[in-house]
Amino acid sequence: KNEVEQSPQNLTAQEGEFITINCSYSVGISALHWLQQHPGGGIVSLFMLSSGKKKHGRLIATINIQEKHSSLHITASHPRDSAVYICAVSEGGSEKLVFGKGMKLTVNP
Amino acid sequence: NAGVTQTPKFQVLKTGQSMTLQCAQDMNHEYMSWYRQDPGMGLRLIHYSVGAGITDQGEVPNGYNVSRSTTEDFPLRLLSAAPSQTSVYFCASTNRGGVNTEAFFGQGTRLTVV
């Protein structure tokens, strides 16, 4: 079974800071997902990656398949970015997802 | 499109009661799944379905039943609620597989068993 590790587990930042959230996994995958969950809210898909890099607004996601590692970057962070960010992976054509424990981000004004 | 509709959003049950969490999707996805989310843990798979009439157990299936009579609906039944089932439950619907896998989640159900 794939083990998905996220670091750090918690992060507090000041508004405007550049933030990096890391995810590593143990077994080769077909896709990696970054998800966002606001307090008391549902889960929203931010990115799905199988290689390289994707950008959406202030969010950038990268993946290094050889190193089994992905990063989610937030530029010019804002208090509304405060949420739990979850990394999940799918393996070898399966729709099954294996989730990391999530990283709680707090951005203070 | 509504995406994934999950109800109810909140529920309080007494120990021993039964209930059904509803999940419906309008994206014609074959794969649907139920997860529970507990503090300090990642989402854990309860049951999943790869299509109408086909269901299988996930990581934590005990105390739960599912059925998949149509592509759209995938209800989760708690047979006899226990305090250990206090959790937040998410239904998800996933398209395809491999490099095009994308998951869509319901809004979650916060269940408390007293």
HADDOCK unambig.tbl for C-alpha pairs under 7 A between the chains (distance, minus, plus):
assign (segid A and resid 30 and name CA) (segid B and resid 98 and name CA) 5.14 0.50 0.50
assign (segid A and resid 30 and name CA) (segid B and resid 99 and name CA) 5.38 0.50 0.50
assign (segid A and resid 31 and name CA) (segid B and resid 98 and name CA) 6.54 0.50 0.50
assign (segid A and resid 31 and name CA) (segid B and resid 99 and name CA) 5.37 0.50 0.50
assign (segid A and resid 31 and name CA) (segid B and resid 101 and name CA) 6.99 0.50 0.50
assign (segid A and resid 41 and name CA) (segid B and resid 107 and name CA) 6.59 0.50 0.50
assign (segid A and resid 42 and name CA) (segid B and resid 106 and name CA) 6.55 0.50 0.50
assign (segid A and resid 42 and name CA) (segid B and resid 107 and name CA) 4.22 0.50 0.50
assign (segid A and resid 42 and name CA) (segid B and resid 108 and name CA) 5.79 0.50 0.50
assign (segid A and resid 43 and name CA) (segid B and resid 105 and name CA) 5.90 0.50 0.50
assign (segid A and resid 43 and name CA) (segid B and resid 107 and name CA) 6.92 0.50 0.50
assign (segid A and resid 44 and name CA) (segid B and resid 105 and name CA) 6.85 0.50 0.50
assign (segid A and resid 45 and name CA) (segid B and resid 104 and name CA) 6.98 0.50 0.50
assign (segid A and resid 48 and name CA) (segid B and resid 102 and name CA) 6.76 0.50 0.50
assign (segid A and resid 50 and name CA) (segid B and resid 99 and name CA) 5.87 0.50 0.50
assign (segid A and resid 92 and name CA) (segid B and resid 98 and name CA) 6.06 0.50 0.50
assign (segid A and resid 93 and name CA) (segid B and resid 97 and name CA) 4.81 0.50 0.50
assign (segid A and resid 93 and name CA) (segid B and resid 98 and name CA) 3.67 0.50 0.50
assign (segid A and resid 94 and name CA) (segid B and resid 97 and name CA) 5.28 0.50 0.50
assign (segid A and resid 94 and name CA) (segid B and resid 98 and name CA) 6.18 0.50 0.50
assign (segid A and resid 95 and name CA) (segid B and resid 31 and name CA) 6.98 0.50 0.50
assign (segid A and resid 95 and name CA) (segid B and resid 94 and name CA) 6.59 0.50 0.50
assign (segid A and resid 95 and name CA) (segid B and resid 96 and name CA) 6.82 0.50 0.50
assign (segid A and resid 95 and name CA) (segid B and resid 97 and name CA) 4.85 0.50 0.50
assign (segid A and resid 95 and name CA) (segid B and resid 101 and name CA) 6.40 0.50 0.50
assign (segid A and resid 99 and name CA) (segid B and resid 42 and name CA) 5.52 0.50 0.50
assign (segid A and resid 99 and name CA) (segid B and resid 43 and name CA) 5.97 0.50 0.50
assign (segid A and resid 100 and name CA) (segid B and resid 42 and name CA) 5.27 0.50 0.50
assign (segid A and resid 101 and name CA) (segid B and resid 40 and name CA) 6.50 0.50 0.50
assign (segid A and resid 101 and name CA) (segid B and resid 41 and name CA) 5.09 0.50 0.50
assign (segid A and resid 101 and name CA) (segid B and resid 42 and name CA) 3.85 0.50 0.50
assign (segid A and resid 102 and name CA) (segid B and resid 42 and name CA) 6.65 0.50 0.50
